[in-house]
């Protein structure tokens, strides 16, 4: 691995490098990696903050939308002065100020079937920050075809779910959901719920890139915030999945 760490990086990341299976080698892996965050909203904003703080070398933020006042209870990279600004650009600007050691790129564009390959082609991990199933399944298909890890999360009110999809090693999103769920365009969400799941997504990304621990492959972690309970459900690959059964 032809990557070095500067003195400032050794100081910045010193506390996480204390983990026995992390160290300088793990930090160099992070520095060499690219993470694509699709959606700079309730999930994507806090996920991007912790990805940047951890030292992932290149972050790509994809979002076509602009901040609205109703976003600000949860989309924490959007401040009052950012209402009307591109979400991806405003978020990238702040992340650059948080950590000048990394590269952050904003893509103000809608991810579609036509551009998904170009947008994800260099990704080592893709973070699901979306609020619709149509785009999630486009990402899932591209990640399966190119064997890119895809960390899915979704929330509703005080409820949420997360799973890590590693093509060929566990079920893909289409295995888990053979039928596309009905889209809900506006739903309740306090900021704490997506913040919790964004943190879990980053933890999964760290484990995948550094190379330790047991990711949520073949398992779905469910959270009920009203009862403050976590449940893990085992998920199996579907033998007739049109996307990943051949892997």
C-alpha positions as CSV (number, residue, x, y, z in Angstrom):
1,X,0.0,0.0,0.0
2,X,1.8,3.0,-1.3
3,X,0.2,5.5,1.1
4,X,1.8,7.5,4.0
5,X,0.3,9.3,6.9
6,X,1.4,12.8,7.8
7,X,2.2,13.9,11.3
8,X,-1.1,15.8,11.5
9,X,-3.0,12.7,10.4
10,X,-1.2,10.5,13.0
11,X,-2.4,13.0,15.6
12,X,-5.9,13.5,14.2
13,X,-6.7,9.8,14.0
14,X,-4.6,8.6,16.9
15,X,-7.5,7.6,19.2
16,X,-9.1,5.3,16.6
17,X,-5.8,3.9,15.6
18,X,-5.4,2.6,19.1
19,X,-7.8,-0.2,18.3
20,X,-5.7,-3.4,18.1
21,X,-7.0,-4.3,14.6
22,X,-6.8,-0.8,13.2
23,X,-3.4,0.9,13.7
24,X,-1.5,2.7,10.9
25,X,-2.3,0.0,8.4
26,X,-6.0,0.4,8.9
27,X,-5.8,4.1,8.6
28,X,-3.9,3.9,5.4
29,X,-6.7,1.7,4.0
30,X,-9.2,4.4,4.9
31,X,-7.1,7.0,3.3
32,X,-6.9,5.0,0.1
33,X,-10.7,4.4,-0.1
34,X,-13.6,6.1,-1.8
35,X,-17.1,6.2,-0.2
36,X,-20.1,7.4,-2.2
37,X,-23.0,8.8,-0.1
38,X,-26.2,8.8,-2.2
39,X,-28.5,11.3,-0.6
40,X,-27.4,14.2,1.6
41,X,-30.4,14.2,3.9
42,X,-31.2,12.9,7.3
43,X,-29.0,9.8,6.9
44,X,-26.4,11.2,4.5
45,X,-25.5,14.3,6.5
46,X,-24.5,12.7,9.8
47,X,-23.0,9.7,7.9
48,X,-20.8,12.1,5.9
49,X,-19.6,13.9,9.0
50,X,-18.4,10.8,10.6
51,X,-16.9,9.4,7.4
52,X,-15.0,12.7,7.0
53,X,-13.9,12.7,10.6
54,X,-12.6,9.1,10.4
55,X,-10.4,9.9,7.4
56,X,-11.9,8.1,4.4
57,X,-9.7,9.6,1.7
58,X,-12.4,10.5,-0.8
59,X,-16.1,11.2,-0.2
60,X,-18.5,11.7,-3.1
61,X,-21.9,13.2,-2.1
62,X,-24.7,12.8,-4.6
63,X,-27.9,14.8,-4.3
64,X,-29.9,16.9,-6.8
65,X,-32.0,18.7,-4.1
66,X,-31.6,22.0,-2.3
67,X,-32.0,22.6,1.4
68,X,-35.5,23.6,2.6
69,X,-36.4,24.9,6.1
70,X,-38.3,21.7,6.8
71,X,-35.1,19.7,6.3
72,X,-33.2,21.4,9.2
73,X,-34.5,19.3,12.1
74,X,-32.4,16.3,10.8
75,X,-30.2,17.3,7.9
76,X,-27.5,18.7,10.0
77,X,-25.1,19.9,7.3
78,X,-27.8,22.3,6.2
79,X,-27.9,25.5,8.3
80,X,-30.3,28.4,8.1
81,X,-28.0,30.3,5.8
82,X,-28.1,27.2,3.4
83,X,-31.8,27.2,2.7
84,X,-32.0,27.3,-1.1
85,X,-28.5,26.0,-1.6
86,X,-27.5,22.7,-3.1
87,X,-27.4,20.1,-0.4
88,X,-24.4,18.3,-1.8
89,X,-22.4,21.5,-2.3
90,X,-23.2,23.0,1.1
91,X,-22.4,19.7,2.8
92,X,-19.1,19.3,0.9
93,X,-18.0,22.8,1.9
94,X,-18.5,22.1,5.6
95,X,-16.8,18.7,5.4
96,X,-13.8,20.3,3.8
97,X,-13.6,22.7,6.8
98,X,-13.9,19.7,9.2
99,X,-11.1,17.8,7.6
100,X,-8.7,19.3,5.0
101,X,-6.8,16.0,4.8
102,X,-9.5,14.4,2.6
103,X,-11.1,15.1,-0.7
104,X,-14.8,15.8,-0.8
105,X,-16.7,16.0,-4.2
106,X,-20.3,17.2,-4.6
107,X,-22.3,15.8,-7.5
108,X,-25.5,17.9,-7.9
109,X,-27.3,15.3,-10.0
110,X,-30.1,12.7,-9.7
111,X,-28.8,9.2,-9.7
112,X,-30.6,7.2,-12.5
113,X,-30.2,4.0,-14.4
114,X,-28.4,5.9,-17.1
115,X,-25.6,7.4,-14.9
116,X,-25.3,5.0,-11.9
117,X,-22.3,3.2,-13.4
118,X,-20.4,6.4,-13.9
119,X,-21.3,7.7,-10.4
120,X,-20.4,4.5,-8.5
121,X,-17.6,3.1,-10.6
122,X,-14.8,4.0,-8.2
123,X,-16.6,3.3,-5.0
124,X,-15.2,1.0,-2.4
125,X,-18.4,1.3,-0.3
126,X,-21.8,2.9,-1.1
127,X,-23.9,4.5,1.7
128,X,-27.7,4.5,1.3
129,X,-28.9,8.0,2.3
130,X,-32.1,7.8,0.1
131,X,-35.7,8.2,1.0
132,X,-37.2,6.2,-1.9
133,X,-37.0,2.6,-3.0
134,X,-36.7,3.2,-6.7
135,X,-33.3,4.7,-6.3
136,X,-32.2,2.1,-3.7
137,X,-32.9,-0.7,-6.2
138,X,-31.0,1.0,-8.9
139,X,-28.0,1.3,-6.6
140,X,-28.5,-2.3,-5.4
141,X,-28.4,-3.6,-9.0
142,X,-25.2,-1.7,-9.8
143,X,-23.5,-2.8,-6.6
144,X,-24.4,-6.4,-7.2
145,X,-23.1,-6.3,-10.8
146,X,-19.8,-4.7,-9.8
147,X,-19.5,-6.4,-6.3
148,X,-19.5,-3.1,-4.4
149,X,-20.5,-3.3,-0.7
150,X,-23.8,-1.4,-0.2
151,X,-24.8,-0.3,3.3
152,X,-28.6,0.1,3.4
153,X,-30.5,1.9,6.0
154,X,-34.1,3.2,6.2
155,X,-36.1,5.0,8.9
156,X,-39.7,6.0,9.7
157,X,-40.5,8.0,12.8
158,X,-38.7,6.3,15.7
159,X,-38.2,3.1,13.8
160,X,-35.3,2.0,11.5
161,X,-33.4,-0.8,9.9
162,X,-29.9,-1.4,8.6
163,X,-28.1,-4.2,6.7
164,X,-24.9,-4.5,4.9
165,X,-25.0,-6.0,1.4
166,X,-21.8,-7.7,0.1
167,X,-22.7,-9.3,-3.3
168,X,-22.0,-13.0,-3.3
169,X,-21.6,-13.3,0.5
170,X,-25.2,-12.5,1.6
171,X,-28.6,-11.4,0.3
172,X,-29.0,-8.3,-1.8
173,X,-31.8,-5.8,-1.3
174,X,-33.9,-7.6,-4.0
175,X,-33.5,-10.9,-2.1
176,X,-34.8,-9.2,1.0
177,X,-37.6,-7.3,-0.7
178,X,-38.7,-9.2,-3.9
179,X,-41.6,-6.8,-4.2
180,X,-40.8,-3.0,-4.2
181,X,-42.4,-1.4,-1.2
182,X,-44.9,1.4,-1.8
183,X,-43.3,4.8,-1.9
184,X,-44.1,7.3,0.9
185,X,-43.3,10.9,-0.1
186,X,-43.7,12.5,3.3
187,X,-43.3,10.7,6.6
188,X,-42.6,11.6,10.2
189,X,-38.9,11.8,11.3
190,X,-37.2,13.3,14.3
191,X,-33.4,13.9,13.7
192,X,-32.2,11.4,16.3
193,X,-33.5,8.4,14.3
194,X,-31.5,8.9,11.1
195,X,-28.5,10.1,13.1
196,X,-28.5,6.8,15.0
197,X,-28.6,4.8,11.8
198,X,-26.1,7.0,10.0
199,X,-23.6,6.3,12.8
200,X,-24.2,2.5,12.4
201,X,-23.7,2.8,8.7
202,X,-20.3,4.5,9.2
203,X,-19.4,1.8,11.8
204,X,-20.1,-0.9,9.1
205,X,-18.1,1.0,6.5
206,X,-15.1,1.3,8.9
207,X,-15.2,-2.5,9.6
208,X,-15.4,-3.3,5.9
209,X,-12.5,-1.1,4.8
210,X,-10.2,-1.6,7.8
211,X,-11.0,-5.3,7.8
212,X,-12.2,-6.4,11.2
213,X,-15.3,-7.3,13.1
214,X,-18.5,-8.9,11.8
215,X,-20.6,-6.8,9.4
216,X,-24.4,-7.1,9.2
217,X,-24.2,-9.4,6.2
218,X,-27.2,-11.7,6.1
219,X,-28.7,-9.9,9.0
220,X,-31.1,-7.0,9.4
221,X,-30.8,-4.8,12.5
222,X,-34.2,-3.4,13.5
223,X,-34.8,-0.6,16.0
224,X,-37.9,0.4,17.9
225,X,-37.3,3.8,19.5
226,X,-40.6,3.9,21.4
227,X,-39.6,0.8,23.3
228,X,-35.8,1.4,22.9
229,X,-35.2,-2.1,21.6
230,X,-33.0,-3.6,19.0
231,X,-33.7,-6.9,17.2
232,X,-31.5,-8.7,14.7
233,X,-33.3,-10.8,12.0
234,X,-31.4,-13.3,9.8
235,X,-31.8,-12.8,6.1
236,X,-31.1,-15.5,3.5
237,X,-30.1,-15.2,-0.2
238,X,-33.0,-16.0,-2.5
239,X,-32.1,-18.9,-4.8
240,X,-34.2,-17.3,-7.6
241,X,-33.1,-13.7,-7.2
242,X,-32.9,-12.2,-10.6
243,X,-29.8,-10.1,-9.6
244,X,-27.5,-12.1,-7.4
245,X,-28.5,-15.8,-7.6
246,X,-25.7,-16.4,-10.1
247,X,-23.0,-15.2,-7.8
